[in-house]
């Protein structure tokens, strides 16, 4: 592998105990977290690192939130929002940051891409990659099962994003990095075969590494992710559940074109076994709303200069496929 980020990855039970060693040479630590994590783990973190960090709450952070100018490193400790704020703050200050995820809910735990909301829309912003990842399985096992399910969905969506990336390379000349492609493919295969938390976390980290290699989210984000962003205009479900839900629709067309390794029904069968939502009712949507989301997603893909497998699909054809795939099994 040629990538150099992150330099340290620890995935194990009680991994948080290693933070003291990683932070030994730092004197002014900013910890980005939420109120619950601070309450549950604040004293433990102080004991491990041997000093009291400056706490920044992700829920109240703004671009102009003042931080100590003498700060020398950032720790993102929590779920997706906390890690996103840590990335944004690292980009703003130029400081390195350490990712300490508390749930396996998405592949952003190792990436430099933060999810940002503006004017009611969510988009991805390139920030700063973590210098280290400390994934404590003991802590992550305590997270609500639905968050882990979302993380599984985020990895399963790579069945679509990878195939569409290669299609975009052939159709639109989009640059494709075989090293990153192989890394995400292996991550996907591991989660297809094994449902353990450790396997999922390692897959999420590898997906984040692939994005670091390429310098964009393209290896892990295709039309299925754009549809998820479109769905959020009306109803915000967990990101991983939304992208997984949109994946079979994209796979249907990618398989027809000979680019997808897995078919829509293959993935839907696995999603049902794992407990992911697979029907329109479960996702609080209808065929017409779903088609409207596809239209909006195509605009997102166009703005990103990314080729979409749904680019030339007529609404009547979409309606037929959606009805076949997403009605009650």
DOMARDREN-92239 format. One record per residue (C-alpha): residue number from 1; x, y, z. Coordinates in Angstrom, 3 decimals, decimal comma, always signed. Example, Ala and Ser with C-alpha at 12.3 -4.5 7.8 and 13.67 -1.06 7.14 Angstrom:
{num:1&u:+12,300&v:-4,500&w:+7,800}
{num:2&u:+13,670&v:-1,060&w:+7,140}
***
This chain:
{num:1&u:+0,000&v:+0,000&w:+0,000}
{num:2&u:+1,269&v:+3,469&w:-0,818}
{num:3&u:-0,960&v:+5,587&w:+1,395}
{num:4&u:+0,446&v:+7,076&w:+4,573}
{num:5&u:-2,747&v:+7,894&w:+6,426}
{num:6&u:-3,515&v:+7,295&w:+9,150}
{num:7&u:-0,146&v:+6,374&w:+10,619}
{num:8&u:-1,616&v:+4,461&w:+13,571}
{num:9&u:-4,703&v:+2,226&w:+13,609}
{num:10&u:-5,798&v:+0,357&w:+16,732}
{num:11&u:-8,944&v:-1,792&w:+16,629}
{num:12&u:-9,388&v:-3,788&w:+19,822}
{num:13&u:-11,246&v:-4,030&w:+23,095}
{num:14&u:-10,034&v:-1,391&w:+25,583}
{num:15&u:-8,116&v:+0,341&w:+22,780}
{num:16&u:-8,802&v:+3,730&w:+24,396}
{num:17&u:-6,130&v:+2,911&w:+26,977}
{num:18&u:-3,571&v:+3,452&w:+24,192}
{num:19&u:-4,511&v:+7,137&w:+23,921}
{num:20&u:-2,189&v:+8,075&w:+26,760}
{num:21&u:+0,816&v:+6,865&w:+24,811}
{num:22&u:-0,333&v:+8,534&w:+21,590}
{num:23&u:-0,896&v:+11,866&w:+23,357}
{num:24&u:+2,158&v:+11,776&w:+25,600}
{num:25&u:+3,967&v:+14,639&w:+23,856}
{num:26&u:+0,950&v:+16,977&w:+23,716}
{num:27&u:+0,087&v:+19,525&w:+26,390}
{num:28&u:-3,060&v:+21,263&w:+25,146}
{num:29&u:-5,625&v:+18,794&w:+23,822}
{num:30&u:-9,004&v:+19,684&w:+22,363}
{num:31&u:-11,588&v:+16,905&w:+22,677}
{num:32&u:-14,596&v:+17,209&w:+20,371}
{num:33&u:-17,464&v:+15,127&w:+21,690}
{num:34&u:-21,075&v:+15,261&w:+22,872}
{num:35&u:-22,570&v:+15,706&w:+26,294}
{num:36&u:-23,343&v:+12,005&w:+26,827}
{num:37&u:-19,853&v:+10,817&w:+25,898}
{num:38&u:-18,288&v:+13,474&w:+28,109}
{num:39&u:-20,461&v:+12,366&w:+31,016}
{num:40&u:-19,766&v:+8,658&w:+30,491}
{num:41&u:-16,075&v:+8,805&w:+29,621}
{num:42&u:-14,769&v:+12,223&w:+30,689}
{num:43&u:-13,103&v:+11,045&w:+33,893}
{num:44&u:-11,665&v:+7,977&w:+32,192}
{num:45&u:-10,174&v:+10,109&w:+29,406}
{num:46&u:-8,599&v:+12,478&w:+31,942}
{num:47&u:-7,022&v:+9,507&w:+33,727}
{num:48&u:-5,697&v:+7,993&w:+30,508}
{num:49&u:-4,125&v:+11,160&w:+29,090}
{num:50&u:-3,088&v:+12,606&w:+32,451}
{num:51&u:-4,600&v:+16,073&w:+31,962}
{num:52&u:-7,904&v:+17,846&w:+31,469}
{num:53&u:-8,585&v:+18,522&w:+27,785}
{num:54&u:-10,474&v:+21,492&w:+26,422}
{num:55&u:-13,961&v:+20,183&w:+25,653}
{num:56&u:-15,791&v:+21,261&w:+22,496}
{num:57&u:-19,380&v:+20,075&w:+22,135}
{num:58&u:-20,220&v:+19,064&w:+18,580}
{num:59&u:-23,860&v:+20,061&w:+19,060}
{num:60&u:-23,003&v:+23,731&w:+19,609}
{num:61&u:-19,892&v:+24,108&w:+17,454}
{num:62&u:-19,858&v:+26,887&w:+14,856}
{num:63&u:-17,155&v:+28,022&w:+12,452}
{num:64&u:-16,439&v:+30,937&w:+14,778}
{num:65&u:-16,414&v:+28,939&w:+18,026}
{num:66&u:-13,317&v:+30,138&w:+19,912}
{num:67&u:-10,674&v:+27,571&w:+20,799}
{num:68&u:-7,467&v:+27,813&w:+22,776}
{num:69&u:-4,720&v:+29,118&w:+20,488}
{num:70&u:-2,167&v:+27,022&w:+22,358}
{num:71&u:-3,970&v:+23,788&w:+21,457}
{num:72&u:-1,623&v:+21,294&w:+19,799}
{num:73&u:-3,893&v:+18,352&w:+18,824}
{num:74&u:-7,574&v:+17,470&w:+18,436}
{num:75&u:-9,317&v:+14,282&w:+19,519}
{num:76&u:-12,673&v:+13,474&w:+17,912}
{num:77&u:-14,405&v:+11,234&w:+20,440}
{num:78&u:-17,933&v:+10,139&w:+19,594}
{num:79&u:-20,301&v:+9,482&w:+16,729}
{num:80&u:-20,508&v:+10,914&w:+13,243}
{num:81&u:-21,233&v:+14,486&w:+14,265}
{num:82&u:-18,319&v:+14,641&w:+16,703}
{num:83&u:-15,884&v:+13,227&w:+14,160}
{num:84&u:-17,134&v:+15,622&w:+11,465}
{num:85&u:-16,617&v:+18,605&w:+13,767}
{num:86&u:-13,141&v:+17,334&w:+14,658}
{num:87&u:-12,322&v:+17,220&w:+10,926}
{num:88&u:-13,672&v:+20,724&w:+10,372}
{num:89&u:-11,781&v:+22,072&w:+13,369}
{num:90&u:-8,572&v:+20,352&w:+12,249}
{num:91&u:-8,924&v:+21,927&w:+8,811}
{num:92&u:-9,584&v:+25,325&w:+10,390}
{num:93&u:-6,625&v:+25,217&w:+12,797}
{num:94&u:-4,157&v:+23,120&w:+10,806}
{num:95&u:-3,796&v:+20,729&w:+13,741}
{num:96&u:-3,627&v:+16,962&w:+13,493}
{num:97&u:-6,560&v:+14,993&w:+14,881}
{num:98&u:-7,168&v:+11,512&w:+16,268}
{num:99&u:-10,364&v:+9,614&w:+15,499}
{num:100&u:-11,935&v:+7,798&w:+18,461}
{num:101&u:-15,285&v:+6,498&w:+17,180}
{num:102&u:-17,934&v:+5,265&w:+19,594}
{num:103&u:-20,152&v:+3,621&w:+16,962}
{num:104&u:-19,578&v:+1,783&w:+13,693}
{num:105&u:-22,273&v:+3,792&w:+11,925}
{num:106&u:-20,414&v:+5,034&w:+8,818}
{num:107&u:-17,144&v:+4,961&w:+6,876}
{num:108&u:-16,137&v:+8,486&w:+7,901}
{num:109&u:-14,185&v:+7,308&w:+10,933}
{num:110&u:-11,004&v:+7,172&w:+8,836}
{num:111&u:-11,687&v:+9,679&w:+6,064}
{num:112&u:-10,936&v:+13,345&w:+5,514}
{num:113&u:-14,483&v:+13,985&w:+4,303}
{num:114&u:-16,959&v:+15,680&w:+6,651}
{num:115&u:-20,708&v:+15,844&w:+6,204}
{num:116&u:-21,861&v:+19,464&w:+6,332}
{num:117&u:-25,411&v:+20,831&w:+6,310}
{num:118&u:-26,177&v:+24,166&w:+4,669}
{num:119&u:-29,599&v:+25,603&w:+3,816}
{num:120&u:-31,211&v:+22,266&w:+4,632}
{num:121&u:-28,940&v:+20,280&w:+2,308}
{num:122&u:-26,145&v:+17,942&w:+3,298}
{num:123&u:-22,952&v:+17,770&w:+1,305}
{num:124&u:-19,417&v:+16,429&w:+1,695}
{num:125&u:-16,512&v:+18,728&w:+2,494}
{num:126&u:-12,877&v:+17,693&w:+2,221}
{num:127&u:-11,050&v:+18,521&w:+5,445}
{num:128&u:-8,109&v:+16,773&w:+7,076}
{num:129&u:-7,436&v:+13,066&w:+7,467}
{num:130&u:-6,858&v:+11,609&w:+10,965}
{num:131&u:-3,304&v:+10,934&w:+12,039}
{num:132&u:-4,485&v:+7,970&w:+14,118}
{num:133&u:-7,604&v:+5,882&w:+14,719}
{num:134&u:-8,375&v:+4,326&w:+18,083}
{num:135&u:-11,453&v:+2,129&w:+17,741}
{num:136&u:-12,339&v:+0,669&w:+21,113}
{num:137&u:-14,622&v:-2,309&w:+20,475}
{num:138&u:-15,662&v:-2,363&w:+24,144}
{num:139&u:-17,136&v:+1,126&w:+23,743}
{num:140&u:-18,530&v:+0,544&w:+20,264}
{num:141&u:-20,386&v:-2,577&w:+21,392}
{num:142&u:-22,446&v:-0,341&w:+23,686}
{num:143&u:-23,785&v:+1,757&w:+20,804}
{num:144&u:-27,415&v:+1,275&w:+19,724}
{num:145&u:-27,673&v:-1,694&w:+17,302}
{num:146&u:-29,318&v:+0,546&w:+14,714}
{num:147&u:-26,078&v:+2,525&w:+14,355}
{num:148&u:-24,150&v:-0,646&w:+13,612}
{num:149&u:-26,843&v:-1,561&w:+11,084}
{num:150&u:-26,310&v:+1,797&w:+9,387}
{num:151&u:-22,582&v:+1,136&w:+9,206}
{num:152&u:-23,281&v:-2,204&w:+7,573}
{num:153&u:-25,515&v:-0,464&w:+5,044}
{num:154&u:-22,819&v:+2,083&w:+4,252}
{num:155&u:-20,347&v:-0,689&w:+3,412}
{num:156&u:-22,914&v:-2,704&w:+1,425}
{num:157&u:-23,518&v:+0,373&w:-0,742}
{num:158&u:-19,983&v:-0,025&w:-2,089}
{num:159&u:-21,392&v:-2,786&w:-4,330}
{num:160&u:-22,918&v:+0,085&w:-6,301}
{num:161&u:-20,362&v:+2,868&w:-5,833}
{num:162&u:-17,446&v:+0,718&w:-7,003}
{num:163&u:-19,256&v:-0,544&w:-10,094}
{num:164&u:-20,391&v:+2,969&w:-10,986}
{num:165&u:-16,888&v:+4,335&w:-10,455}
{num:166&u:-15,540&v:+1,949&w:-13,095}
{num:167&u:-18,489&v:+2,783&w:-15,348}
{num:168&u:-17,730&v:+6,496&w:-14,903}
{num:169&u:-14,127&v:+5,822&w:-15,810}
{num:170&u:-15,168&v:+4,135&w:-19,050}
{num:171&u:-17,998&v:+6,502&w:-19,964}
{num:172&u:-16,785&v:+9,836&w:-18,665}
{num:173&u:-13,034&v:+9,468&w:-18,230}
{num:174&u:-13,223&v:+9,746&w:-14,451}
{num:175&u:-9,839&v:+8,860&w:-12,907}
{num:176&u:-9,851&v:+5,422&w:-11,293}
{num:177&u:-7,248&v:+4,226&w:-8,814}
{num:178&u:-6,913&v:+0,435&w:-8,793}
{num:179&u:-5,308&v:+0,390&w:-5,340}
{num:180&u:-8,257&v:+2,219&w:-3,808}
{num:181&u:-10,699&v:+0,139&w:-5,829}
{num:182&u:-9,161&v:-3,087&w:-4,512}
{num:183&u:-9,133&v:-1,793&w:-0,933}
{num:184&u:-12,857&v:-1,000&w:-0,963}
{num:185&u:-13,669&v:-4,244&w:-2,784}
{num:186&u:-11,950&v:-6,230&w:-0,049}
{num:187&u:-13,790&v:-4,239&w:+2,617}
{num:188&u:-17,119&v:-5,013&w:+0,939}
{num:189&u:-16,322&v:-8,714&w:+0,597}
{num:190&u:-15,357&v:-8,961&w:+4,267}
{num:191&u:-18,701&v:-7,536&w:+5,440}
{num:192&u:-20,652&v:-9,699&w:+3,004}
{num:193&u:-19,045&v:-12,770&w:+4,569}
{num:194&u:-18,801&v:-11,734&w:+8,211}
{num:195&u:-21,187&v:-9,680&w:+10,357}
{num:196&u:-18,871&v:-9,143&w:+13,340}
{num:197&u:-18,264&v:-5,664&w:+14,723}
{num:198&u:-14,504&v:-5,953&w:+14,301}
{num:199&u:-14,880&v:-6,864&w:+10,619}
{num:200&u:-17,229&v:-3,912&w:+10,064}
{num:201&u:-14,940&v:-1,414&w:+11,784}
{num:202&u:-11,912&v:-2,568&w:+9,802}
{num:203&u:-13,939&v:-2,349&w:+6,576}
{num:204&u:-14,989&v:+1,214&w:+7,430}
{num:205&u:-11,375&v:+2,157&w:+8,101}
{num:206&u:-10,252&v:+0,690&w:+4,778}
{num:207&u:-13,005&v:+2,599&w:+2,985}
{num:208&u:-11,764&v:+5,794&w:+4,614}
{num:209&u:-8,204&v:+4,984&w:+3,566}
{num:210&u:-9,346&v:+4,520&w:-0,019}
{num:211&u:-10,853&v:+7,991&w:+0,010}
{num:212&u:-7,541&v:+9,327&w:+1,324}
{num:213&u:-5,693&v:+7,656&w:-1,545}
{num:214&u:-7,970&v:+9,182&w:-4,174}
{num:215&u:-8,537&v:+12,497&w:-2,463}
{num:216&u:-12,316&v:+12,290&w:-2,883}
{num:217&u:-15,304&v:+10,217&w:-1,805}
{num:218&u:-15,760&v:+8,659&w:-5,276}
{num:219&u:-14,609&v:+5,107&w:-4,340}
{num:220&u:-17,307&v:+4,953&w:-1,678}
{num:221&u:-20,000&v:+7,286&w:-2,962}
{num:222&u:-22,031&v:+7,102&w:-6,143}
{num:223&u:-25,601&v:+7,750&w:-7,198}
{num:224&u:-26,852&v:+5,776&w:-4,185}
{num:225&u:-25,279&v:+8,404&w:-1,909}
{num:226&u:-26,690&v:+11,260&w:-3,967}
{num:227&u:-30,152&v:+9,706&w:-3,628}
{num:228&u:-29,625&v:+9,597&w:+0,128}
{num:229&u:-28,794&v:+13,316&w:+0,146}
{num:230&u:-31,958&v:+13,946&w:-1,871}
{num:231&u:-34,072&v:+11,922&w:+0,560}
{num:232&u:-32,893&v:+14,146&w:+3,392}
{num:233&u:-34,848&v:+17,078&w:+1,936}
{num:234&u:-37,991&v:+15,516&w:+3,364}
{num:235&u:-37,041&v:+12,901&w:+5,892}
{num:236&u:-33,743&v:+12,210&w:+7,595}
{num:237&u:-33,026&v:+8,594&w:+8,365}
{num:238&u:-29,583&v:+7,278&w:+9,283}
{num:239&u:-27,200&v:+7,809&w:+6,385}
{num:240&u:-26,166&v:+4,164&w:+6,092}
{num:241&u:-29,767&v:+2,955&w:+5,953}
{num:242&u:-30,590&v:+5,431&w:+3,184}
{num:243&u:-27,600&v:+4,634&w:+0,983}
{num:244&u:-28,175&v:+0,898&w:+1,363}
{num:245&u:-31,819&v:+1,351&w:+0,425}
{num:246&u:-30,890&v:+3,186&w:-2,786}
{num:247&u:-28,214&v:+0,663&w:-3,741}
{num:248&u:-30,417&v:-2,100&w:-5,268}
{num:249&u:-31,927&v:+0,390&w:-7,726}
{num:250&u:-28,479&v:+1,352&w:-8,974}
{num:251&u:-27,304&v:-2,268&w:-9,006}
{num:252&u:-30,217&v:-3,252&w:-11,226}
{num:253&u:-28,880&v:-1,060&w:-14,026}
{num:254&u:-25,193&v:-1,614&w:-13,273}
{num:255&u:-25,719&v:-5,371&w:-13,499}
{num:256&u:-27,509&v:-5,017&w:-16,828}
{num:257&u:-24,499&v:-3,099&w:-18,143}
{num:258&u:-22,098&v:-5,775&w:-16,919}
{num:259&u:-20,368&v:-3,641&w:-14,270}
{num:260&u:-21,832&v:-4,948&w:-11,017}
{num:261&u:-20,596&v:-8,115&w:-9,360}
{num:262&u:-23,812&v:-8,439&w:-7,356}
{num:263&u:-27,389&v:-8,102&w:-8,543}
{num:264&u:-30,142&v:-6,105&w:-6,889}
{num:265&u:-31,960&v:-9,153&w:-5,565}
{num:266&u:-28,737&v:-10,631&w:-4,200}
{num:267&u:-28,209&v:-7,535&w:-2,110}
{num:268&u:-31,860&v:-7,214&w:-1,076}
{num:269&u:-31,804&v:-10,795&w:+0,216}
{num:270&u:-28,735&v:-10,071&w:+2,344}
{num:271&u:-30,190&v:-6,778&w:+3,568}
{num:272&u:-33,312&v:-8,575&w:+4,798}
{num:273&u:-31,191&v:-11,161&w:+6,607}
{num:274&u:-29,180&v:-8,422&w:+8,313}
{num:275&u:-32,311&v:-6,440&w:+9,273}
{num:276&u:-31,881&v:-3,463&w:+6,931}
{num:277&u:-34,984&v:-1,718&w:+5,520}
{num:278&u:-35,872&v:-2,908&w:+2,022}
{num:279&u:-39,410&v:-1,626&w:+1,384}
{num:280&u:-40,815&v:+1,784&w:+0,525}
{num:281&u:-42,954&v:+1,760&w:+3,662}
{num:282&u:-39,963&v:+1,073&w:+5,913}
{num:283&u:-38,240&v:+4,130&w:+4,461}
{num:284&u:-41,333&v:+6,321&w:+4,687}
{num:285&u:-41,400&v:+6,985&w:+0,950}
{num:286&u:-43,441&v:+6,253&w:-2,189}
{num:287&u:-42,531&v:+5,431&w:-5,802}
{num:288&u:-43,209&v:+9,019&w:-6,892}
{num:289&u:-41,131&v:+10,505&w:-4,071}
{num:290&u:-38,340&v:+8,059&w:-4,787}
{num:291&u:-38,288&v:+9,067&w:-8,452}
{num:292&u:-38,189&v:+12,715&w:-7,419}
{num:293&u:-35,192&v:+11,884&w:-5,236}
{num:294&u:-33,508&v:+10,253&w:-8,237}
{num:295&u:-34,028&v:+13,458&w:-10,271}
{num:296&u:-32,433&v:+15,516&w:-7,518}
{num:297&u:-29,611&v:+12,990&w:-7,161}
{num:298&u:-28,824&v:+13,302&w:-10,868}
{num:299&u:-28,384&v:+17,045&w:-10,404}
{num:300&u:-26,006&v:+16,385&w:-7,518}
{num:301&u:-23,984&v:+13,951&w:-9,636}
{num:302&u:-23,864&v:+16,447&w:-12,501}
{num:303&u:-22,555&v:+19,197&w:-10,210}
{num:304&u:-19,853&v:+16,825&w:-8,992}
{num:305&u:-18,987&v:+15,897&w:-12,582}
{num:306&u:-19,659&v:+12,247&w:-11,803}
{num:307&u:-21,302&v:+9,836&w:-14,199}
{num:308&u:-24,555&v:+8,268&w:-12,982}
{num:309&u:-25,870&v:+4,898&w:-14,085}
{num:310&u:-29,373&v:+6,385&w:-13,882}
{num:311&u:-28,506&v:+9,275&w:-16,194}
{num:312&u:-30,706&v:+8,278&w:-19,148}
{num:313&u:-33,335&v:+6,128&w:-17,435}
{num:314&u:-36,915&v:+7,218&w:-18,129}
{num:315&u:-39,380&v:+7,670&w:-15,280}
{num:316&u:-41,664&v:+4,889&w:-16,527}
{num:317&u:-38,781&v:+2,429&w:-16,421}
{num:318&u:-37,765&v:+3,655&w:-12,965}
{num:319&u:-41,303&v:+3,242&w:-11,683}
{num:320&u:-41,444&v:-0,344&w:-12,927}
{num:321&u:-38,118&v:-1,309&w:-11,353}
{num:322&u:-38,868&v:+0,463&w:-8,081}
{num:323&u:-42,213&v:-1,326&w:-7,813}
{num:324&u:-40,547&v:-4,681&w:-8,486}
{num:325&u:-37,685&v:-4,206&w:-6,051}
{num:326&u:-39,167&v:-2,319&w:-3,139}
{num:327&u:-42,661&v:-3,657&w:-2,593}
{num:328&u:-43,282&v:-6,009&w:+0,311}
{num:329&u:-41,221&v:-9,206&w:-0,173}
***
